[in-house]
Amino acid sequence: MFSLNQLKQPLRASRYWLFRHALDGAVPKSKEEIFKIRRGYRHRFNNDFFDATASSEDYQREVYERAAELYSDRGAVGRVVDLGCGSAKKLIEFFPSAQTTGLDLEPTILKLRNHYPDRAWQVCELQEEPNLAATVVICADMIEHVPDADAVMKYLSRIKFERLIISTPERKLLY
């Protein structure tokens, strides 16, 4: 887990990889090694819109379970922010009475605003300043889909939060 000060420092993907593996002397050879994503995983680096609002898939459950534990540990007060919220089904399920803000691309946010009008939804532009504060911030399996992981890390560093959960599809690895 990163401290807030570590997160606020510029974090290049290759430097991140080297930071995590400095002791074993390994050198990254591919993006799969840098982000610890298994070979064969389908990356969407062009950041095209992906409509997950109709998805019934149950990926990332353990990520949201852990986020709910952290939120509960902090007294279940404050806001939960979900960067790359997709269908928001897990955000709604695991935080039914919490104040939540889902962040995603425009087509998704429009659908979510219509489907869940009582929740907060914002279009996320990584280069803009997020005016957000949260008890828990979730970034579940999103960072591997953007062309510039540093932009995601910089955006996250500008959110005032108590706890941050970032996950990738490689659940066997835990830092």
C-alpha positions as CSV (number, residue, x, y, z in Angstrom):
1,M,0.0,0.0,0.0
2,F,1.3,3.5,-0.9
3,S,1.4,6.4,1.5
4,L,-0.3,9.6,0.3
5,N,3.2,11.2,-0.1
6,Q,4.4,8.4,-2.3
7,L,1.3,8.6,-4.4
8,K,1.7,12.4,-4.9
9,Q,5.2,12.0,-6.4
10,P,5.4,11.5,-10.1
11,L,5.1,7.7,-10.7
12,R,6.2,6.4,-14.0
13,A,5.0,2.8,-14.8
14,S,8.6,1.6,-15.3
15,R,9.7,3.4,-12.0
16,Y,6.8,1.8,-10.2
17,W,7.8,-1.6,-11.5
18,L,11.4,-1.0,-10.5
19,F,10.3,0.2,-7.1
20,R,8.3,-3.0,-6.5
21,H,11.1,-5.2,-7.7
22,A,14.3,-3.4,-6.9
23,L,15.4,-6.0,-4.5
24,D,15.3,-8.9,-6.9
25,G,17.3,-7.1,-9.6
26,A,14.7,-7.8,-12.3
27,V,14.3,-5.5,-15.3
28,P,10.9,-5.1,-17.0
29,K,10.6,-6.5,-20.5
30,S,6.9,-5.8,-21.3
31,K,3.8,-4.0,-20.2
32,E,2.6,-7.3,-18.8
33,E,5.6,-7.4,-16.5
34,I,5.3,-3.7,-15.6
35,F,1.6,-3.9,-14.7
36,K,1.8,-7.5,-13.6
37,I,-1.0,-8.5,-16.0
38,R,-1.1,-12.1,-17.3
39,R,-0.2,-12.7,-20.9
40,G,-3.2,-12.9,-23.2
41,Y,-5.2,-10.2,-21.2
42,R,-7.0,-7.9,-23.7
43,H,-5.8,-4.3,-23.0
44,R,-7.9,-1.4,-24.3
45,F,-5.1,1.2,-24.4
46,N,-7.0,3.6,-26.7
47,N,-9.5,4.3,-23.9
48,D,-12.5,3.9,-26.2
49,F,-15.8,3.9,-24.5
50,F,-16.8,0.5,-23.2
51,D,-20.4,0.2,-22.1
52,A,-20.5,-1.9,-18.9
53,T,-23.9,-0.7,-17.8
54,A,-25.6,-3.9,-19.0
55,S,-23.0,-6.2,-17.7
56,S,-24.1,-9.0,-15.4
57,E,-20.5,-10.2,-14.8
58,D,-19.4,-10.4,-11.2
59,Y,-15.7,-9.4,-11.6
60,Q,-14.0,-7.4,-8.9
61,R,-16.3,-8.6,-6.1
62,E,-13.4,-9.0,-3.7
63,V,-12.2,-5.5,-4.4
64,Y,-15.5,-4.0,-3.4
65,E,-15.8,-6.3,-0.4
66,R,-12.4,-5.0,0.8
67,A,-13.5,-1.4,0.1
68,A,-16.6,-2.0,2.2
69,E,-14.5,-3.3,5.1
70,L,-12.3,-0.2,5.0
71,Y,-15.3,2.0,4.8
72,S,-16.9,0.2,7.8
73,D,-13.6,0.4,9.7
74,R,-13.7,4.2,9.3
75,G,-17.1,4.4,10.9
76,A,-19.1,4.1,7.6
77,V,-19.1,7.9,7.3
78,G,-18.0,10.1,4.4
79,R,-18.1,9.5,0.7
80,V,-17.0,6.6,-1.5
81,V,-15.6,7.5,-4.9
82,D,-15.3,4.9,-7.7
83,L,-13.0,5.8,-10.6
84,G,-14.1,3.8,-13.7
85,C,-17.3,2.8,-12.0
86,G,-18.8,1.1,-15.2
87,S,-22.3,-0.3,-14.4
88,A,-21.9,0.8,-10.8
89,K,-23.7,-2.3,-9.7
90,K,-21.1,-3.2,-7.1
91,L,-20.9,0.4,-5.9
92,I,-24.6,0.4,-5.3
93,E,-24.6,-3.2,-3.8
94,F,-21.8,-2.7,-1.4
95,F,-22.6,0.9,-0.4
96,P,-26.4,1.0,-0.4
97,S,-26.7,3.9,2.0
98,A,-23.4,5.6,1.6
99,Q,-22.8,8.9,-0.2
100,T,-21.1,7.8,-3.5
101,T,-19.7,9.4,-6.5
102,G,-19.1,7.3,-9.7
103,L,-16.6,8.6,-12.2
104,D,-16.6,7.3,-15.8
105,L,-16.8,8.4,-19.4
106,E,-19.8,10.5,-20.7
107,P,-22.0,7.7,-22.2
108,T,-21.8,5.7,-19.1
109,I,-22.5,8.6,-16.8
110,L,-25.6,9.6,-18.8
111,K,-27.0,6.1,-18.4
112,L,-26.2,6.0,-14.7
113,R,-27.8,9.4,-14.0
114,N,-31.0,8.1,-15.6
115,H,-30.9,4.8,-13.9
116,Y,-29.8,6.0,-10.4
117,P,-30.8,9.6,-10.2
118,D,-30.3,9.7,-6.4
119,R,-26.6,9.1,-6.7
120,A,-23.7,11.4,-7.7
121,W,-22.1,10.8,-11.1
122,Q,-19.3,12.8,-12.8
123,V,-17.7,12.6,-16.1
124,C,-14.0,11.9,-15.5
125,E,-11.4,13.8,-17.4
126,L,-8.0,12.8,-16.1
127,Q,-6.4,16.1,-16.9
128,E,-9.0,18.1,-14.9
129,E,-8.8,18.9,-11.2
130,P,-11.1,16.6,-9.2
131,N,-13.0,18.5,-6.6
132,L,-13.5,15.4,-4.4
133,A,-13.0,14.2,-0.9
134,A,-13.6,10.6,0.1
135,T,-13.3,8.1,2.9
136,V,-12.5,5.4,0.4
137,V,-11.5,5.7,-3.3
138,I,-11.9,2.6,-5.5
139,C,-10.1,2.2,-8.9
140,A,-11.0,-1.4,-9.8
141,D,-9.4,-2.9,-12.9
142,M,-9.3,0.4,-14.8
143,I,-5.7,1.5,-14.8
144,E,-4.6,-1.2,-17.2
145,H,-7.1,0.2,-19.8
146,V,-5.7,3.7,-20.1
147,P,-2.8,4.8,-22.3
148,D,-1.1,6.7,-19.5
149,A,-1.2,5.1,-16.1
150,D,0.6,8.1,-14.7
151,A,-2.4,10.3,-15.5
152,V,-4.6,8.0,-13.5
153,M,-2.1,8.1,-10.5
154,K,-1.8,11.9,-10.7
155,Y,-5.6,12.2,-10.8
156,L,-6.0,9.9,-7.8
157,S,-3.3,11.9,-5.9
158,R,-5.4,15.0,-6.2
159,I,-8.4,13.5,-4.5
160,K,-8.5,14.0,-0.7
161,F,-9.0,10.5,0.6
162,E,-8.3,8.3,3.7
163,R,-8.1,4.9,1.9
164,L,-7.3,4.0,-1.7
165,I,-7.8,0.7,-3.4
166,I,-6.3,0.1,-6.8
167,S,-6.7,-3.3,-8.4
168,T,-5.8,-5.0,-11.7
169,P,-7.2,-8.3,-13.0
170,E,-4.1,-10.1,-11.5
171,R,-5.6,-11.0,-8.1
172,K,-2.8,-13.3,-7.0
173,L,-0.5,-10.3,-6.6
174,L,-1.0,-8.1,-3.5
175,Y,1.2,-5.1,-2.7
